[in-house]
Amino acid sequence: MGDTRLLQGRYRLEELIGRGGMGEVWRATDESLGRRVAVKCLKPLGPQADRTFVTVLRERFRREARVAAALQHRGITVVHDFGESDGLLYLVMELLEGRNLSQLLEDNKQHPLPVHDVVDIAEQVADALAHTHRQGIVHRDLKPANIMRLGDGTVKICDFGIARLGADIGFTARLTGTGVAMGTPHYMSPEQISGGHVDHRSDLYSLGCVLYEIATGAPPFDLDDAWAVLVGHRDTPPQPLRSHRADVPESFERAVLDLLAKTPDQRPADATDLLRRITGAARRPSAATLLHASRAPAPAHPHLPWWTRGMTTGHKAVGTAPPLTAPPDPSAGLTGEWTTSRPRGTALPPPHTPPQRPAPRPGVLAHLAGRHGAGLSLGRLGRWEEAGEVHRAVAAEREHALGPDHPDTLTSRYEVGVALNRTGRDADALREFGRVTEGRARVLGPDHPDTLTARQEMAYVLGRLGRHVEAHQVYTSVLDARTRTVGADHPDTLRCRHNLAFTLGRLGRLEESCRTAQDVAAARARLLGPEHPDTLVTRYEVAYTLGQLGRWTDALHTYREVAEARARALGAGHPDTLAARYEVGTSLGRLGRSHEALELYRDLVGARTRAHGPDHPETLRARHGLGVNLGRLGRWQEALAEARDVCAIRERVLGPDHPDTLVSRREVAVGLGWLGRWAEALSSYRRVAEARDRVLGTTHPDALTSRNDEAHCLQQLGRQAEAVDLYRRVAELRRLGSGPWKTEAGACYEGA
């Protein structure tokens, strides 16, 4: 979007001043009236978006914009106009000169705001909410970033229409395919988290989270991951404000804790009731002296590195449940206990003492943080080579400025490992993750969540390298630590168990793999819901293992359930839905139901072509399945033509030695053999075998399979002596190369 783009011939966009999940905010000029305004432009959905969904979005946008424009209150941002320009939906609002509450906390170095300011903000927000709630309007996404304080002290709530729009149409879920509830985790009410009925009391809960944060410096559940935050909201009582700072009036503390009640009926009846209580708290004498409360940080330990200076304790809320005296009852459901980073009663690891180094120049750390963010953005765009270069440079500069074991340095090293992994440099990625694991274990301890995350990445890369025995050992060790520190049902624990199930399958321990995957799927269904994406990923793994065990009827049933659930949650054209449908076709073919498989693959080829184009690997994968089932139906001329076409495109797009290209070339040879053209088939089989020897090694199972194909072809040509000699060589190589291998062709490909 250019800096001087003109919307509807009236609103000239001049400067980007904000960007969020729903779109961008621009400083602009209304050239008709000659006034400065802010214009919020919603993210365009792109040509691939469902047309019905786009139509619904436009209608809801117009409705909610009218609602927002009708709100007239000094504490609510004024909406002047709204419209659509070249497919871009926009809102025109008053231009506010001030800082939002998140920025005020940043300006204050994350120290809490003076209590008289906190009380003043609470009064003004409660007054604005009382007005909107009387109109029957609920904000649904109240958070510090949506509350502005102007230069004259006026407080205004922003984004009423946008927040409600996102909630009503499930904007976030439809765009990301996650199915998560609308809202920001640190400020979501328990009823939002559980998908229950949301009314004005949900806004009151979110306001309680905001007031807690500006009064203490941290949200009520400031934990390590989003899931822990959500469970904290649902199950864990917040620590009293006065345990963080003693100068908060007791009456104000009580009002905030009442706002944070787990059930709506336990909260204040409405914002008017809250306003009366806050106003009463502000009149107490203690509130008048709060401006002068001391906030001096404790002196840093003389032997700790410079970056610990100024750090204080007490801003991390971890719940107030009593200490565990016995293992928790598994029937009691989730609690907040597992959200702590180590078990209660265990000692912290001894502190690591890095060498002293001078503090970096002012602004250096902020500059490096910005470059780190740019690297993450490049990764999200799939530009992994560039992302890796950025993270390597930032890691080197952070190491020089902060030391090799500083958490920021190790975070950059971790991202270098991720980029190496995404670009296929698995051995280099393994070394990088190993360095991060060792550094985090020294600084944070071996059982810290960040240390375990790096170790889990090591296990994943070991699996990619075909070193499944080592991967299994690391996954088992990480799983023990996860279970011990955060519990068996924590998402990180279940993710590790899922990966362990995958690894067991690659080790040939199929029954164990299947049982483990079934247990994880059941736990995820219980905790997240039967149609949550994570649940469906594990059920997909269950289906794959059932197929490996030859239980194709069970596999077909499970794949179908996954495909149907993904279609409901993500849409029929979502890549994950199409992937499950592909495996339905695989199962049908294995069960001899090739007529049904053929029709499914024809439909799938059309869907993949529309979504990705004719040369996309997934489109070609669907065409490969189509060709395999043509052969199973005895339609070998058609099967051969399909295999040759797919092979040619794969060779051009992926390269002649790519595993997918070699699978297609083998399918060409199979077709030639069934048509009695054994001499041509022998040439194709030999090309596949030579390429696999070159790429995978002569003892790899796929290479040995190709040599067996070649021997079979020699036999069909009457060259018995050569065939017997080759069979003997394959048997000897198989003995030499016994052990776990990575199957290059991929688990989901069907052979002929």
Buried (B, 14 or more C-beta within 10 A) or exposed (E): EEEEBBBEEBBBBBEEEBEEBBBBBBBBBBEEEEEEBBBBBBBEBEEEEBEEBBEBBEEBBBBBBEBBBEBEBEBBBBBBBBBBBEEBBBBBBBBBEBBBBBBBBEEBEEBBBBBBBBBBBBBBBBBBBBBBBEEEBBBBBBBBBBBBBEEEEEBBBBBBBBBBBBBBBBBBBBBEBBBBBBBBBBBBBBBBBEEEEBEBBBBBBBBBBBBBBBBBBBBBBBBBBBBBBBBBBBBBBBBBBBBBBEBBBEBBBBBBBBBBBBEBEEBBEBBBBBBEBBBEBBEEEBBEEBEEBEEEEEEBEEEBBBBEEEEEEEBBBBBEBEEEEEEEEEEEEBBBBBBBBBBEEEEEBEEBEBEEBEEBEEEBBEEBEEBBEBBBEBBEEEBBEBBBBBBBBBBBBBBEBBBBBBBBBBBBBBBBBBBBBBBEBBEBBBBBBBBBBBBBBBBBBBBBBBBBBBBBBBBBBBBBBBBBEBBBBBBEBBBEBBBBBBBBBBBBBBBBBBBBBBBBBBBEBBEBBBBBBBBBBBBBBEBBBBBBBBBBBBBBBBBBBBBBBEBBEBBBBBBBBBBBBBBEBBBBBBBBBBBBBBBBBBBBBBBEBBEBBBBBBBBBBEBBBEBBEEEBBBBBBBBBBBBBBBBBEEBBEBBBBBBBBBBBBBBEBBEEBBBBBBBBBBBBBBBBBBBEBBEBBBEBBBBBBBBBBEBBEBBBBBBBBBBBBBBBBBBBBEBEEBBEEBBEBBEEBBEEBEEBBBBBBEBEBBEB
